[in-house]
Amino acid sequence: MSRILIVEDEPKLAALEADYLNASGFEAHQIADGREVVPWVRANRPDLILLDLMLPGRDGLDICRELRSFSDVPIVMVTAKVEEIDRLIGLDLGADDYVCKPFSARELVARVRAILRRPRREIAADLVFHEDHSVKFDGRLLQLTPVEFRLLRALASAPGRVFPREKLLAQLYEDHRVVTDRTVDVHVKNLRRKLEEVRPGQELVRSIYGAGYKLEL
């Protein structure tokens, strides 16, 4: 039985979601305070998270960002914000899908089923990401800047997948500053050097001409 975590501070909506999910054969759990989400996920390892954006205690986008530092659990953002920028920021942080309020509970269950049927990408097993922004690669600690940490985490979320420069740029700077595509190239060069200190002679971050970058381990 798949375990679904509902992160929602509207009691009636959370109860409705839980009722439909439980009736559909899922095991639904509810959390209303954003500060409780990450510890609960670490302890209970849900199969999917329905994550509201506007929460007491902690913002949903911030929660999504931290979850992606250690987990590839599917995340569906549930939000009343329909502006395009919110959608783009959420998906760039690693959300799998969006549901905008108001929504049909039956549609929500259908989306949950569809996402759980997808093959999941896996964070590379040779890399271990920690909450303090440190990374171990083949058991050795990497000394990375915060930007290099986010770059490596993004590439490692789907080893072998090509990430366009613009998508990587969206994840590198938390203040969403405006920078050029070549900024990514500089950080990739520095990251390559640090990875090659662990595996000499191997180009682990490959440049795909006209497309972007991918991580090969």
C-alpha positions as CSV (number, residue, x, y, z in Angstrom):
1,M,0.0,0.0,0.0
2,S,1.5,3.3,-1.1
3,R,1.9,5.9,1.7
4,I,0.8,9.5,0.8
5,L,1.8,12.5,2.9
6,I,-0.7,15.3,2.7
7,V,0.8,18.7,3.7
8,E,-2.2,21.0,4.0
9,D,-3.2,23.5,6.7
10,E,-6.9,23.7,5.6
11,P,-8.5,21.0,7.8
12,K,-11.5,20.4,5.5
13,L,-9.4,20.1,2.4
14,A,-6.9,17.8,4.0
15,A,-9.6,15.6,5.3
16,L,-11.2,15.4,1.9
17,E,-8.0,14.5,0.2
18,A,-7.3,11.8,2.9
19,D,-10.8,10.3,2.5
20,Y,-10.5,10.0,-1.2
21,L,-7.0,8.6,-1.1
22,N,-7.8,6.1,1.7
23,A,-10.9,5.0,-0.2
24,S,-8.7,4.4,-3.3
25,G,-6.4,2.1,-1.5
26,F,-3.7,4.5,-0.3
27,E,-2.5,5.1,3.2
28,A,-2.9,8.9,3.8
29,H,-1.2,10.9,6.5
30,Q,-1.7,14.6,7.3
31,I,0.6,17.4,8.4
32,A,-0.5,21.0,8.8
33,D,2.7,22.7,9.9
34,G,5.5,23.1,7.4
35,R,8.2,22.7,10.1
36,E,7.1,19.1,10.7
37,V,7.5,17.9,7.1
38,V,11.2,17.1,6.7
39,P,11.6,15.2,10.0
40,W,8.4,13.2,9.1
41,V,9.7,12.3,5.6
42,R,13.1,11.2,7.0
43,A,11.4,9.0,9.5
44,N,8.6,7.5,7.4
45,R,9.7,7.6,3.8
46,P,6.4,8.3,2.0
47,D,5.8,7.2,-1.6
48,L,4.4,10.6,-2.6
49,I,3.8,14.0,-1.1
50,L,1.0,16.4,-1.7
51,L,2.6,19.7,-0.7
52,D,0.7,23.0,-0.3
53,L,2.7,26.1,-1.1
54,M,1.3,28.4,1.6
55,L,1.9,26.8,5.0
56,P,2.3,28.0,8.6
57,G,5.9,27.6,9.9
58,R,7.6,27.0,6.6
59,D,7.0,27.8,2.9
60,G,6.3,24.9,0.6
61,L,9.0,25.8,-2.0
62,D,11.6,25.9,0.8
63,I,10.4,22.5,2.0
64,C,10.6,21.1,-1.6
65,R,14.2,22.4,-1.9
66,E,15.3,20.6,1.2
67,L,13.5,17.4,0.4
68,R,15.3,17.3,-3.0
69,S,18.7,17.5,-1.2
70,F,18.2,13.9,0.1
71,S,15.1,12.4,-1.4
72,D,13.6,11.7,-4.8
73,V,10.0,11.1,-3.5
74,P,7.4,12.4,-6.0
75,I,6.1,15.8,-5.0
76,V,2.8,17.3,-6.2
77,M,2.5,21.0,-5.4
78,V,-1.0,22.0,-4.3
79,T,-1.5,25.7,-4.6
80,A,-4.0,28.6,-5.1
81,K,-1.1,30.5,-6.8
82,V,-1.6,30.3,-10.6
83,E,1.0,32.8,-11.7
84,E,3.5,31.2,-14.2
85,I,6.5,32.2,-12.2
86,D,5.3,30.1,-9.2
87,R,4.9,27.1,-11.5
88,L,8.3,27.5,-13.0
89,I,10.1,28.0,-9.7
90,G,8.4,25.0,-8.1
91,L,9.2,22.7,-11.0
92,D,12.8,23.9,-11.2
93,L,13.1,22.9,-7.5
94,G,12.1,19.4,-8.3
95,A,8.3,19.2,-8.0
96,D,6.8,16.5,-10.2
97,D,3.4,18.1,-10.9
98,Y,1.0,20.9,-9.9
99,V,-2.6,20.9,-8.8
100,C,-4.3,24.3,-8.6
101,K,-7.1,25.0,-6.1
102,P,-10.0,24.5,-6.5
103,F,-9.6,20.9,-7.9
104,S,-11.5,17.7,-8.1
105,A,-10.5,15.1,-5.5
106,R,-11.0,12.4,-8.1
107,E,-8.6,14.2,-10.5
108,L,-6.1,14.4,-7.7
109,V,-6.3,10.7,-7.0
110,A,-5.9,10.0,-10.8
111,R,-2.8,12.2,-10.9
112,V,-1.3,10.4,-7.9
113,R,-1.9,7.1,-9.5
114,A,-0.3,8.3,-12.8
115,I,2.8,9.7,-11.0
116,L,3.3,6.5,-9.0
117,R,3.3,4.5,-12.2
118,R,6.2,6.5,-13.6
119,P,9.7,5.1,-13.4
120,R,11.6,7.2,-10.9
121,R,14.9,8.8,-11.5
122,E,17.5,8.1,-8.8
123,I,20.1,10.2,-7.1
124,A,23.5,8.7,-8.0
125,A,24.4,6.2,-5.3
126,D,28.1,7.2,-5.4
127,L,27.1,10.7,-4.1
128,V,25.8,11.4,-0.6
129,F,24.3,14.8,0.0
130,H,24.0,16.2,3.6
131,E,21.8,19.0,5.0
132,D,24.9,21.1,5.8
133,H,25.6,21.3,2.1
134,S,28.5,18.9,2.3
135,V,28.9,16.0,-0.2
136,K,30.7,12.7,-0.1
137,F,31.8,11.2,-3.4
138,D,33.2,7.6,-3.3
139,G,33.5,8.1,0.5
140,R,35.6,11.3,0.2
141,L,34.3,14.7,1.3
142,L,34.1,17.3,-1.4
143,Q,34.8,20.9,-0.6
144,L,32.1,22.6,-2.7
145,T,30.7,26.2,-2.7
146,P,26.9,26.5,-2.2
147,V,26.5,27.0,-6.0
148,E,28.6,24.0,-6.8
149,F,26.6,22.0,-4.3
150,R,23.3,22.9,-6.0
151,L,24.7,22.3,-9.5
152,L,25.9,18.8,-8.5
153,R,22.7,18.0,-6.8
154,A,20.7,19.0,-9.9
155,L,22.8,16.9,-12.2
156,A,22.8,13.9,-9.8
157,S,19.0,13.9,-9.6
158,A,19.0,12.2,-13.0
159,P,22.4,10.8,-14.1
160,G,22.8,10.5,-17.8
161,R,20.0,13.1,-18.5
162,V,21.1,16.3,-20.3
163,F,20.2,19.5,-18.4
164,P,20.0,22.7,-20.5
165,R,22.0,25.6,-19.2
166,E,18.9,27.7,-18.5
167,K,17.4,25.0,-16.3
168,L,20.6,24.7,-14.3
169,L,20.8,28.4,-14.0
170,A,17.3,28.5,-12.4
171,Q,18.6,26.2,-9.6
172,L,22.0,27.7,-8.9
173,Y,21.0,31.0,-7.3
174,E,18.3,31.1,-4.6
175,D,17.9,34.8,-5.0
176,H,17.1,34.2,-8.7
177,R,19.6,36.8,-9.8
178,V,20.1,37.5,-13.5
179,V,23.3,35.9,-14.8
180,T,24.6,34.7,-18.2
181,D,24.6,31.1,-19.5
182,R,28.4,31.2,-19.3
183,T,28.2,31.4,-15.6
184,V,27.2,27.7,-15.6
185,D,30.3,26.9,-17.7
186,V,32.5,28.4,-15.0
187,H,30.9,26.4,-12.2
188,V,31.0,23.2,-14.3
189,K,34.7,23.7,-14.9
190,N,35.3,24.1,-11.1
191,L,33.0,21.1,-10.3
192,R,34.8,18.9,-12.8
193,R,38.1,19.7,-11.3
194,K,36.9,18.7,-7.8
195,L,35.3,15.5,-9.0
196,E,38.4,14.5,-10.9
197,E,40.4,14.8,-7.7
198,V,38.4,11.7,-6.6
199,R,38.4,9.9,-9.9
200,P,41.5,11.1,-11.9
201,G,41.2,11.0,-15.7
202,Q,37.4,10.8,-15.8
203,E,35.3,13.6,-17.2
204,L,32.2,13.0,-15.1
205,V,30.3,16.1,-16.1
206,R,30.0,16.0,-19.9
207,S,29.2,18.9,-22.2
208,I,26.7,18.1,-24.9
209,Y,27.1,20.5,-27.7
210,G,24.1,22.8,-28.2
211,A,22.2,21.0,-25.4
212,G,23.7,21.4,-22.0
213,Y,25.4,19.1,-19.4
214,K,25.0,15.7,-18.0
215,L,26.5,13.7,-15.2
216,E,28.0,10.2,-15.9
217,L,29.2,8.1,-13.0
